[in-house]
Amino acid sequence: MHFQIISRRDEISSELQKKMIERLIDAGMALNEESPELVISIGGDGTLLSAFHKYQHRLKETCFVGVHTGHLGFYADWNPEEVDELIDLIIKENFDVIEYPLVETKVICADKTHEFLSLNESTLKMPRGTTLVIDVSLRKGLFERFRGDGICISTPSGSTAYNKSLGGAIIHPSFRAMQLTEIASLNNRVFRTVGSPMVFPDTHFVRITTTTEAPHAVTVDHLHFEIDGIEEIEYRVAKDTIRFARFRPFPFWQRVRESFISN
């Protein structure tokens, strides 16, 4: 098996990276940065997000597994003291493949179309804190005119991230769905929005029409872009998925409990 390790590069993560590389190569596996079959993330969720974006061009051929040495390890199944056990299981290639949905963001400009994949979420805001004014259309046409700080479109696994802090629902990743959550919407006698998170199946899409040619701030997970001349943005559940190598059971709701409730 060909593997690659993406590390947070702190002292603990670097030591684990060195140990895993040595043992896996000794077992006959090949370190391959260009076309790995297994990508091992050592760090926090930010490290795994970076690994996902680095290898999003080969999602059908690559599985991911995380070792948690960071602040939040929602995507990580393993702790540093369990690395020897993980190495043995990798050598045996004894794992199941679990797929999580992604969100596709298509930003349509007059001269170019930008396409992105998100593991957690994509957001739309104005870059300097001014009010965002957009038309939100669903399958059958215009749904509402939104005024506020922005919108967040999250995946089921990303529903535990920024979306949760906005008051959105937590969605199990077995659902091929995406969620739209408002960011500080204006609601009064003059301006109204639905004022509630909305969950869409993979047969639906959300189309955003901008009301100004000014630059808009588009985020895709941890990546930030300022894009001029946006005409429309389309969000939908992506055809691609991220594939996790699951070497032992780790139920989603146990993950949620350990991340947010348990000491």
C-alpha positions in Angstrom: 0.0 0.0 0.0 1.2 3.5 -0.8 0.7 6.0 2.0 1.4 9.7 2.9 1.4 11.4 6.3 0.3 15.0 6.7 1.5 16.4 10.1 0.7 19.4 12.2 4.5 19.7 12.6 4.6 20.3 16.4 7.0 18.2 18.4 4.6 15.4 19.3 3.1 15.2 15.7 6.6 15.2 14.1 7.8 12.3 16.4 4.7 10.3 15.6 5.1 11.0 11.9 8.7 9.8 11.9 7.8 6.6 13.9 5.0 5.7 11.6 7.0 6.3 8.4 9.8 4.1 9.7 7.6 1.2 10.8 5.3 1.3 7.7 8.3 1.3 5.3 10.0 -1.5 7.3 6.7 -3.5 6.7 7.0 -3.1 3.0 4.7 -0.1 2.4 5.7 2.8 0.2 5.7 6.5 1.1 4.1 8.2 -1.9 3.3 11.9 -1.8 1.9 12.0 -5.3 -0.6 9.1 -5.3 -1.2 7.7 -1.9 -3.9 5.1 -1.2 -4.0 6.0 2.5 -3.4 9.5 3.9 -2.7 9.7 7.6 -3.4 13.0 9.3 -1.5 13.7 12.5 -2.8 16.8 14.3 -6.3 18.3 14.7 -9.2 18.8 12.4 -7.4 21.6 10.6 -4.7 19.2 9.6 -7.2 16.8 8.2 -8.9 19.6 6.3 -5.6 20.5 4.7 -5.0 16.9 3.8 -8.4 16.6 2.2 -7.9 19.7 0.1 -4.4 18.5 -1.0 -5.8 15.2 -2.3 -9.3 16.2 -3.3 -8.4 15.4 -6.9 -8.1 11.7 -6.1 -10.9 11.1 -3.6 -11.9 7.9 -5.3 -8.5 6.3 -4.9 -7.6 7.7 -1.4 -8.8 7.0 2.1 -8.1 9.1 5.2 -7.4 8.4 8.8 -6.6 10.8 11.6 -4.4 10.7 14.7 -5.5 13.4 17.2 -2.7 15.6 18.6 -4.5 19.0 18.2 -7.2 21.0 20.0 -10.2 19.4 18.4 -10.2 15.9 16.8 -13.7 15.3 15.5 -12.3 13.6 12.4 -9.5 11.7 14.3 -10.1 8.1 15.5 -6.8 7.6 17.2 -4.8 9.1 20.1 -1.0 9.2 20.2 -0.8 6.4 22.8 -2.7 4.1 20.3 -0.4 4.6 17.3 1.3 1.2 17.6 -2.1 -0.5 17.4 -3.0 1.7 14.4 0.3 0.8 12.6 -0.3 -2.9 13.1 -3.8 -2.6 11.6 -2.5 -0.5 8.6 0.1 -3.1 7.9 -2.6 -5.8 7.9 -4.8 -3.5 5.7 -7.7 -4.5 7.9 -10.2 -1.7 7.7 -13.7 -0.7 6.4 -14.3 2.3 4.2 -16.8 4.9 5.4 -18.0 7.6 3.1 -19.1 11.1 4.1 -20.9 13.6 1.9 -19.3 16.8 0.6 -20.7 20.2 -0.5 -20.0 21.5 -4.0 -19.8 25.2 -4.5 -19.9 26.7 -8.0 -19.2 30.4 -8.2 -20.3 31.8 -11.6 -18.7 35.0 -12.8 -19.0 36.8 -16.1 -15.6 35.5 -17.3 -14.9 32.4 -15.2 -16.5 29.7 -13.0 -14.8 28.6 -9.8 -15.6 25.2 -8.4 -14.8 24.0 -4.8 -15.5 21.1 -2.6 -16.0 21.5 1.2 -15.6 18.9 3.9 -17.0 21.1 6.6 -18.7 24.2 5.1 -18.7 27.0 2.6 -19.7 30.5 3.6 -20.6 33.7 1.8 -20.1 37.2 3.3 -19.1 40.7 2.3 -15.3 41.1 2.9 -15.4 44.3 5.1 -18.3 43.6 7.4 -21.0 45.3 5.3 -24.4 43.8 5.0 -24.8 41.0 2.5 -27.9 41.3 0.3 -28.6 38.2 -1.9 -31.6 36.5 -3.5 -31.9 32.8 -2.4 -33.6 30.5 -4.9 -34.5 26.9 -4.4 -35.7 24.3 -7.0 -38.9 26.1 -7.9 -37.6 29.7 -8.0 -37.0 32.6 -5.6 -37.4 31.7 -1.9 -36.3 34.9 -0.1 -34.2 38.0 -0.2 -31.6 37.7 2.5 -30.0 40.6 4.4 -27.4 39.9 7.1 -23.8 39.1 7.8 -23.8 35.9 5.6 -24.8 32.4 5.0 -23.2 29.0 5.9 -23.7 25.9 3.8 -22.5 22.8 5.7 -22.0 19.1 5.2 -23.5 16.6 7.7 -20.0 16.1 9.3 -19.4 19.9 9.1 -22.7 20.5 10.9 -20.7 20.1 14.2 -18.4 22.9 13.2 -19.2 26.6 12.4 -22.8 25.6 11.7 -23.3 24.4 15.3 -22.1 27.7 16.6 -24.7 29.4 14.5 -27.5 27.4 16.0 -27.7 24.8 13.2 -28.7 21.2 13.6 -26.3 18.3 13.9 -26.9 15.9 11.1 -25.7 12.3 10.9 -23.3 11.9 7.9 -25.2 8.9 6.6 -27.6 11.5 5.2 -26.6 12.8 1.8 -27.7 16.3 2.6 -26.5 19.9 3.2 -27.7 22.6 5.6 -28.1 26.3 5.0 -27.8 28.4 8.2 -28.1 32.2 8.4 -25.4 34.3 9.9 -26.9 37.3 11.8 -29.9 37.9 9.5 -31.9 41.1 9.6 -35.4 40.4 10.7 -37.9 43.3 11.4 -41.1 44.8 10.0 -39.3 45.7 6.7 -36.9 42.8 6.1 -37.8 39.1 6.7 -36.1 35.8 6.2 -37.2 32.3 7.2 -34.9 32.7 10.2 -34.3 29.0 10.6 -31.7 26.5 9.4 -32.8 24.5 6.3 -31.7 21.0 5.4 -31.7 19.9 1.7 -31.4 16.4 0.2 -29.0 15.6 -2.6 -31.8 16.2 -5.2 -32.0 19.9 -4.3 -29.7 22.8 -4.9 -29.5 26.4 -3.6 -28.8 29.2 -6.0 -27.6 32.6 -4.8 -27.9 35.7 -6.9 -25.9 38.7 -5.8 -27.2 42.2 -5.9 -23.9 44.0 -6.3 -20.7 43.6 -8.4 -18.5 44.3 -5.4 -16.2 41.6 -4.2 -17.7 38.9 -2.0 -15.8 36.8 0.6 -16.2 33.1 -0.1 -14.8 30.5 2.3 -14.3 26.8 1.7 -13.4 25.2 5.0 -10.2 27.0 6.1 -9.6 28.6 2.7 -10.6 32.2 2.0 -11.2 33.9 -1.4 -12.3 37.4 -2.4 -14.1 37.1 -5.8 -15.2 40.0 -8.0 -18.1 40.1 -10.3 -20.1 37.1 -8.9 -23.3 36.6 -10.8 -24.5 33.4 -9.1 -23.4 30.8 -6.7 -24.8 27.2 -6.7 -24.5 24.9 -3.7 -25.4 21.2 -3.9 -24.4 17.9 -2.4 -21.3 16.8 -4.3 -21.2 13.6 -6.3 -17.8 13.0 -4.8 -17.4 11.8 -1.2 -14.5 11.6 1.3 -13.5 8.1 2.2 -12.3 7.3 5.7 -10.4 4.2 6.6 -12.2 2.9 9.7 -10.0 0.4 11.6 -12.5 0.0 14.5 -16.0 1.2 15.3 -16.4 4.8 16.3 -20.1 5.8 16.2 -20.9 9.3 15.1 -22.9 10.1 18.2 -20.1 8.9 20.4 -17.9 11.3 18.5 -20.3 14.1 19.1 -20.5 13.3 22.8 -16.8 13.1 23.3 -16.3 16.4 21.4 -18.9 18.5 23.1 -20.2 16.9 26.3 -17.8 14.4 27.9 -14.9 15.4 30.0 
